[in-house]
Amino acid sequence: MRKIMIVGAVAAGKSTLIKALLGEQGPAAKTQSLLYRDWTIDTPGEYSENPLFYRSLMATSHEAAAVLLVQDATRERQSLPPGFAGGFPVPALGAVTKSDHPKADAERAVKLLRQSLGQGEIVLTSARSLQGIDELREKLLAIVR
């Protein structure tokens, strides 16, 4: 089965989002290296924050059906450079995580994500309330099938 590669900053909620998408409960562990699970590829946040790791992300994307860029709704900056999604040989989508957090600013998060994503579709999500999880899962599974 083809996979979706998940990319975003440290503590953006990538692993927690994956657990929600896979219907799993409990806390997520810090991702230390590329982690292949079911139809996902979880990437360490350090890979998106350090340009020295971009080559690894680009190489791994050749194994993926699509890339999901993740933006934490509580963060005030984007860790990925403008147009980052355009460097992948596969389609890219976006997910805003923690959208129901008291300090969330979903509008800002979408604007930040749009800088790196371009025209790709963006889904607002929350692993806590499961907001947007079913919608995002359907979109991603349609790609990997």
C-alpha positions as CSV (number, residue, x, y, z in Angstrom):
1,M,0.0,0.0,0.0
2,R,1.2,3.5,-0.8
3,K,1.8,5.8,2.1
4,I,1.3,9.5,3.2
5,M,4.4,11.2,4.5
6,I,3.7,13.6,7.4
7,V,6.0,16.6,7.7
8,G,6.0,19.4,10.3
9,A,7.8,21.1,13.1
10,V,8.9,19.6,16.4
11,A,5.8,19.2,18.6
12,A,3.4,20.2,15.8
13,G,1.2,17.2,16.6
14,K,2.2,14.9,13.8
15,S,2.4,11.6,15.7
16,T,-0.7,12.5,17.7
17,L,-2.5,13.2,14.4
18,I,-1.4,9.9,13.0
19,K,-2.7,8.0,16.1
20,A,-6.0,9.8,15.6
21,L,-6.1,8.9,11.9
22,L,-5.4,5.3,12.7
23,G,-8.0,5.2,15.5
24,E,-5.5,4.7,18.3
25,Q,-5.8,5.9,21.8
26,G,-3.1,7.1,24.3
27,P,-0.2,9.5,24.1
28,A,2.1,9.6,21.2
29,A,5.9,9.1,21.6
30,K,8.5,11.5,20.2
31,T,9.5,10.4,16.7
32,Q,13.3,9.9,16.6
33,S,13.6,8.6,13.0
34,L,11.4,7.8,10.0
35,L,8.5,5.7,11.3
36,Y,6.5,3.6,8.8
37,R,3.1,2.7,10.2
38,D,0.2,1.3,8.2
39,W,-0.4,3.9,5.4
40,T,1.7,6.7,7.0
41,I,5.3,7.8,7.2
42,D,5.9,9.8,10.4
43,T,8.9,12.1,10.1
44,P,10.9,13.7,13.0
45,G,10.1,17.4,13.4
46,E,13.9,18.1,13.2
47,Y,13.8,17.1,9.5
48,S,11.6,20.0,8.7
49,E,13.4,22.5,10.9
50,N,16.9,21.8,9.6
51,P,17.7,22.3,5.9
52,L,20.4,19.6,6.2
53,F,17.6,17.1,6.5
54,Y,15.5,18.3,3.5
55,R,17.4,15.8,1.2
56,S,16.1,12.9,3.4
57,L,12.5,14.3,3.2
58,M,12.8,14.6,-0.6
59,A,14.2,11.1,-1.0
60,T,11.5,9.6,1.3
61,S,8.8,11.4,-0.6
62,H,9.6,9.1,-3.6
63,E,8.1,6.2,-1.5
64,A,4.9,8.2,-0.8
65,A,1.7,8.8,-2.6
66,A,1.4,12.3,-1.1
67,V,2.9,14.6,1.5
68,L,0.9,16.1,4.4
69,L,2.3,19.3,5.8
70,V,1.3,20.0,9.4
71,Q,1.0,23.4,11.1
72,D,0.3,23.7,14.8
73,A,-2.5,26.3,15.3
74,T,-0.8,27.6,18.5
75,R,2.5,28.5,16.8
76,E,3.2,31.9,15.5
77,R,5.7,30.9,12.8
78,Q,6.1,28.4,10.0
79,S,9.1,26.1,10.2
80,L,9.1,25.3,6.5
81,P,10.3,27.6,3.8
82,P,8.0,29.3,1.3
83,G,7.0,26.9,-1.6
84,F,8.4,23.9,0.2
85,A,5.7,21.5,-1.0
86,G,6.7,22.3,-4.6
87,G,9.9,20.4,-4.1
88,F,8.1,17.1,-3.7
89,P,7.4,14.8,-6.7
90,V,3.9,14.0,-5.3
91,P,0.8,16.0,-4.4
92,A,0.8,17.9,-1.1
93,L,-2.0,18.6,1.4
94,G,-2.1,20.5,4.7
95,A,-3.4,19.9,8.1
96,V,-3.7,22.4,10.9
97,T,-3.4,20.7,14.3
98,K,-4.6,21.7,17.8
99,S,-7.3,23.8,16.2
100,D,-9.5,23.7,19.3
101,H,-6.7,24.7,21.7
102,P,-7.4,27.8,23.8
103,K,-4.4,29.6,22.2
104,A,-5.2,28.4,18.7
105,D,-5.4,30.9,15.8
106,A,-6.6,28.8,12.9
107,E,-6.7,31.7,10.5
108,R,-3.0,32.5,11.2
109,A,-2.1,28.8,10.9
110,V,-3.8,28.5,7.5
111,K,-1.9,31.6,6.3
112,L,1.4,30.2,7.5
113,L,0.8,26.8,6.0
114,R,-0.4,28.3,2.7
115,Q,3.1,29.9,2.4
116,S,4.8,26.5,2.3
117,L,1.9,24.5,0.7
118,G,0.7,26.7,-2.1
119,Q,-2.6,25.6,-3.5
120,G,-3.0,22.3,-1.7
121,E,-6.1,21.5,0.3
122,I,-6.0,22.3,4.1
123,V,-8.1,20.6,6.8
124,L,-8.4,21.9,10.3
125,T,-8.0,19.1,12.9
126,S,-7.9,18.3,16.6
127,A,-6.8,14.9,17.8
128,R,-8.4,15.7,21.2
129,S,-12.0,16.5,19.9
130,L,-11.5,14.5,16.6
131,Q,-12.5,17.6,14.7
132,G,-11.6,17.1,11.0
133,I,-10.1,13.7,11.6
134,D,-12.7,11.7,9.6
135,E,-12.5,14.2,6.7
136,L,-8.7,14.1,6.6
137,R,-8.6,10.3,6.8
138,E,-11.1,10.0,3.9
139,K,-9.0,12.4,1.8
140,L,-5.7,10.6,2.5
141,L,-7.1,7.1,2.1
142,A,-8.5,8.1,-1.3
143,I,-5.0,9.0,-2.3
144,V,-3.3,5.8,-1.1
145,R,-5.8,3.4,-2.7
